[in-house]
Amino acid sequence: MVVGFTRYSRDRNFVVLAENRTFVLVMAIGSIIGAGIGGQLLGIMPSAVLLPLLAGVLLLSAAKIWRHGRS
């Protein structure tokens, strides 16, 4: 993690994050809320249901990224 952080900071990528502060904040809040909801669902729904749902969300995200990168 330290090596990745160091490389990331040398590329001036933190400038991009600072320029898009609202986006980064919204994504961070969404991630925290999603992790909390997912943690609560572990006690309610069996993992046999949650794992395919997670796989579907990840596949959908990958397809959107793939399509965006090709256009």
Order of alpha helices (4+ residues) and beta strands (2+ residues): alpha-alpha-alpha-alpha
